[in-house]
């Protein structure tokens, strides 16, 4: 895959996604992604973006200040 920011090669890897929902901070660990070898840009596939959106909607329903989930084991 090619980096959308700089055009260099992006390789498969994993990252941690952090989303501030205002009343809650959602941390999702081990999210599959592509990482640029030059500028470290993180690129998600459409399926991963959809799953992160689902996890975000689930986190909004809880009244926790911080939610930490593992991408691969989240229900």
MDTraj code that builds the backbone (N, CA, C; nanometers):
import mdtraj as md
import numpy as np

residues = "UNK UNK UNK UNK UNK UNK UNK UNK UNK UNK UNK UNK UNK UNK UNK UNK UNK UNK UNK UNK UNK UNK UNK UNK UNK UNK UNK UNK UNK UNK UNK UNK UNK UNK UNK UNK UNK UNK UNK UNK UNK UNK UNK UNK UNK UNK UNK UNK UNK UNK UNK UNK UNK UNK UNK UNK UNK UNK UNK UNK UNK UNK UNK UNK UNK UNK UNK UNK UNK UNK UNK UNK UNK UNK UNK".split()
xyz = np.array([
    [0.0855, -0.1177, 0.0000],
    [0.0000, 0.0000, 0.0000],
    [0.0899, 0.1237, 0.0000],
    [0.0393, 0.2298, -0.0590],
    [0.1143, 0.3552, -0.0675],
    [0.0541, 0.4556, 0.0300],
    [0.1391, 0.5301, 0.0995],
    [0.0958, 0.6315, 0.1952],
    [0.0216, 0.7431, 0.1228],
    [-0.0936, 0.7819, 0.1757],
    [-0.1714, 0.8887, 0.1146],
    [-0.1129, 1.0263, 0.1452],
    [-0.0262, 1.0349, 0.2449],
    [0.0315, 1.1633, 0.2828],
    [0.1586, 1.1965, 0.2046],
    [0.2479, 1.0971, 0.1890],
    [0.3781, 1.1269, 0.1269],
    [0.4120, 1.0392, 0.0072],
    [0.3357, 0.9327, -0.0169],
    [0.3596, 0.8469, -0.1317],
    [0.4582, 0.7339, -0.1089],
    [0.5141, 0.7240, 0.0113],
    [0.6084, 0.6160, 0.0427],
    [0.5317, 0.4863, 0.0688],
    [0.6048, 0.3784, 0.0907],
    [0.5446, 0.2481, 0.1163],
    [0.4854, 0.2437, 0.2579],
    [0.3659, 0.1869, 0.2698],
    [0.3014, 0.1656, 0.3990],
    [0.2932, 0.0153, 0.4227],
    [0.3366, -0.0283, 0.5397],
    [0.3396, -0.1702, 0.5726],
    [0.2343, -0.2044, 0.6777],
    [0.1887, -0.3305, 0.6740],
    [0.0910, -0.3774, 0.7731],
    [0.1502, -0.3687, 0.9126],
    [0.0636, -0.3330, 1.0081],
    [0.1062, -0.3256, 1.1463],
    [-0.0147, -0.3101, 1.2368],
    [0.0109, -0.2675, 1.3587],
    [-0.0945, -0.2455, 1.4582],
    [-0.0673, -0.1134, 1.5283],
    [-0.1756, -0.0490, 1.5736],
    [-0.1623, 0.0771, 1.6436],
    [-0.2670, 0.0852, 1.7541],
    [-0.2610, 0.1906, 1.8312],
    [-0.3609, 0.2189, 1.9338],
    [-0.4386, 0.3419, 1.8903],
    [-0.5698, 0.3308, 1.8885],
    [-0.6579, 0.4415, 1.8511],
    [-0.7110, 0.5066, 1.9778],
    [-0.7016, 0.6386, 1.9861],
    [-0.7536, 0.7125, 2.1010],
    [-0.8563, 0.8130, 2.0495],
    [-0.9784, 0.8067, 2.1038],
    [-1.0861, 0.8961, 2.0625],
    [-1.1433, 0.9653, 2.1852],
    [-1.1470, 1.0979, 2.1824],
    [-1.2057, 1.1768, 2.2911],
    [-1.3525, 1.1994, 2.2585],
    [-1.4404, 1.1389, 2.3384],
    [-1.5842, 1.1497, 2.3163],
    [-1.6469, 1.2582, 2.4028],
    [-1.5659, 1.3447, 2.4597],
    [-1.6166, 1.4496, 2.5474],
    [-1.6239, 1.4025, 2.6908],
    [-1.7218, 1.3180, 2.7201],
    [-1.7368, 1.2657, 2.8560],
    [-1.6569, 1.1375, 2.8787],
    [-1.6046, 1.0807, 2.7709],
    [-1.5341, 0.9528, 2.7792],
    [-1.4153, 0.9515, 2.6834],
    [-1.3089, 0.8877, 2.7265],
    [-1.1925, 0.8664, 2.6413],
    [-1.1906, 0.7187, 2.6036],
    [-1.1979, 0.6907, 2.4731],
    [-1.1991, 0.5533, 2.4238],
    [-1.0609, 0.5185, 2.3696],
    [-1.0007, 0.4131, 2.4243],
    [-0.8710, 0.3652, 2.3796],
    [-0.8904, 0.2245, 2.3251],
    [-0.8553, 0.2056, 2.1975],
    [-0.8672, 0.0740, 2.1347],
    [-0.7257, 0.0285, 2.0997],
    [-0.6840, -0.0818, 2.1577],
    [-0.5489, -0.1329, 2.1377],
    [-0.5463, -0.2381, 2.0277],
    [-0.4295, -0.2559, 1.9671],
    [-0.4056, -0.3586, 1.8647],
    [-0.4961, -0.3457, 1.7430],
    [-0.5137, -0.2225, 1.6948],
    [-0.5963, -0.1968, 1.5768],
    [-0.5122, -0.2234, 1.4518],
    [-0.5585, -0.3113, 1.3615],
    [-0.4833, -0.3366, 1.2388],
    [-0.4809, -0.2116, 1.1509],
    [-0.3658, -0.1862, 1.0907],
    [-0.3507, -0.0666, 1.0093],
    [-0.2358, -0.0856, 0.9116],
    [-0.2119, 0.0160, 0.8325],
    [-0.0914, 0.0274, 0.7522],
    [-0.0168, 0.1488, 0.8058],
    [0.1145, 0.1344, 0.8271],
    [0.1977, 0.2438, 0.8768],
    [0.2986, 0.2816, 0.7693],
    [0.3081, 0.4112, 0.7429],
    [0.4041, 0.4600, 0.6443],
    [0.5455, 0.4431, 0.6981],
    [0.6351, 0.3937, 0.6146],
    [0.7740, 0.3725, 0.6552],
    [0.8520, 0.5041, 0.6605],
    [0.7988, 0.6105, 0.6012],
    [0.8691, 0.7394, 0.5984],
    [0.8119, 0.8404, 0.6977],
    [0.6814, 0.8657, 0.6909],
    [0.6228, 0.9731, 0.7730],
    [0.5383, 0.9219, 0.8900],
    [0.5271, 0.7898, 0.9046],
    [0.4507, 0.7266, 1.0136],
    [0.3006, 0.7529, 1.0094],
    [0.2490, 0.7936, 0.8942],
    [0.1046, 0.8105, 0.8771],
    [0.0367, 0.6755, 0.9007],
    [-0.0785, 0.6776, 0.9680],
    [-0.1565, 0.5567, 0.9936],
    [-0.2735, 0.5541, 0.8960],
    [-0.2904, 0.4394, 0.8284],
    [-0.3977, 0.4233, 0.7307],
    [-0.4819, 0.3019, 0.7713],
    [-0.6140, 0.3233, 0.7811],
    [-0.7061, 0.2150, 0.8143],
    [-0.7822, 0.1720, 0.6895],
    [-0.8157, 0.0440, 0.6807],
    [-0.9031, -0.0037, 0.5736],
    [-1.0475, 0.0318, 0.6095],
    [-1.1365, 0.0216, 0.5131],
    [-1.2772, 0.0527, 0.5363],
    [-1.3401, -0.0336, 0.6442],
    [-1.3051, -0.1629, 0.6468],
    [-1.3597, -0.2534, 0.7480],
    [-1.3170, -0.2126, 0.8888],
    [-1.1928, -0.1699, 0.9019],
    [-1.1413, -0.1286, 1.0334],
    [-1.2105, 0.0005, 1.0778],
    [-1.2288, 0.0939, 0.9864],
    [-1.2983, 0.2184, 1.0206],
    [-1.4403, 0.1896, 1.0675],
    [-1.5081, 0.0999, 0.9974],
    [-1.6456, 0.0628, 1.0353],
    [-1.6485, 0.0027, 1.1764],
    [-1.5526, -0.0850, 1.2061],
    [-1.5465, -0.1487, 1.3389],
    [-1.5148, -0.0452, 1.4469],
    [-1.4242, 0.0475, 1.4193],
    [-1.3930, 0.1526, 1.5169],
    [-1.5152, 0.2404, 1.5432],
    [-1.5933, 0.2678, 1.4395],
    [-1.7167, 0.3443, 1.4571],
    [-1.8160, 0.2690, 1.5449],
    [-1.8266, 0.1362, 1.5271],
    [-1.9153, 0.0551, 1.6108],
    [-1.8696, 0.0585, 1.7565],
    [-1.7402, 0.0445, 1.7783],
    [-1.6865, 0.0478, 1.9144],
    [-1.7094, 0.1845, 1.9786],
    [-1.6999, 0.2899, 1.8993],
    [-1.7243, 0.4251, 1.9500],
    [-1.8691, 0.4403, 1.9935],
    [-1.9621, 0.3906, 1.9123],
    [-2.1041, 0.3990, 1.9483],
    [-2.1337, 0.3202, 2.0757],
    [-2.0698, 0.2040, 2.0902],
    [-2.0883, 0.1247, 2.2122],
    [-2.0336, 0.1988, 2.3339],
    [-1.9193, 0.2623, 2.3196],
    [-1.8569, 0.3339, 2.4315],
    [-1.9427, 0.4521, 2.4757],
    [-2.0133, 0.5147, 2.3831],
    [-2.1000, 0.6289, 2.4159],
    [-2.2135, 0.5881, 2.5092],
    [-2.2504, 0.4604, 2.5066],
    [-2.3619, 0.4126, 2.5880],
    [-2.3224, 0.3905, 2.7337],
    [-2.1938, 0.3791, 2.7602],
    [-2.1466, 0.3564, 2.8960],
    [-2.1104, 0.4887, 2.9605],
    [-2.1256, 0.4967, 3.0907],
    [-2.0949, 0.6211, 3.1609],
    [-1.9576, 0.6148, 3.2279],
    [-1.8648, 0.5481, 3.1635],
    [-1.7287, 0.5398, 3.2152],
    [-1.6480, 0.6584, 3.1651],
    [-1.5502, 0.7005, 3.2455],
    [-1.4660, 0.8114, 3.2034],
    [-1.3614, 0.7667, 3.1019],
    [-1.3110, 0.6429, 3.1191],
    [-1.2133, 0.5866, 3.0268],
    [-1.2549, 0.4441, 2.9921],
    [-1.2557, 0.4130, 2.8626],
    [-1.2826, 0.2767, 2.8173],
    [-1.1618, 0.2296, 2.7377],
    [-1.1086, 0.1131, 2.7748],
    [-0.9953, 0.0543, 2.7034],
    [-1.0386, -0.0828, 2.6558],
    [-1.0317, -0.1040, 2.5238],
    [-1.0703, -0.2331, 2.4673],
    [-0.9618, -0.2819, 2.3727],
    [-0.9559, -0.4124, 2.3564],
    [-0.8654, -0.4737, 2.2609],
    [-0.9453, -0.4970, 2.1335],
    [-0.8991, -0.4471, 2.0209],
    [-0.9716, -0.4542, 1.8940],
    [-1.0173, -0.5964, 1.8615],
    [-0.9285, -0.6921, 1.8734],
    [-0.9610, -0.8281, 1.8312],
    [-1.0534, -0.9022, 1.9262],
    [-1.0625, -0.8607, 2.0511],
    [-1.1475, -0.9321, 2.1459],
    [-1.2716, -0.8531, 2.1852],
    [-1.2943, -0.7370, 2.1236],
    [-1.4129, -0.6578, 2.1556],
    [-1.5364, -0.7244, 2.0968],
    [-1.6425, -0.7277, 2.1755],
    [-1.7661, -0.7930, 2.1306],
    [-1.8419, -0.7078, 2.0333],
])
top = md.Topology()
chain = top.add_chain()
for i, resn in enumerate(residues, 1):
    res = top.add_residue(resn, chain, resSeq=i)
    for name in ("N", "CA", "C"):
        top.add_atom(name, md.element.get_by_symbol(name[0]), res)
traj = md.Trajectory(xyz[None], top)
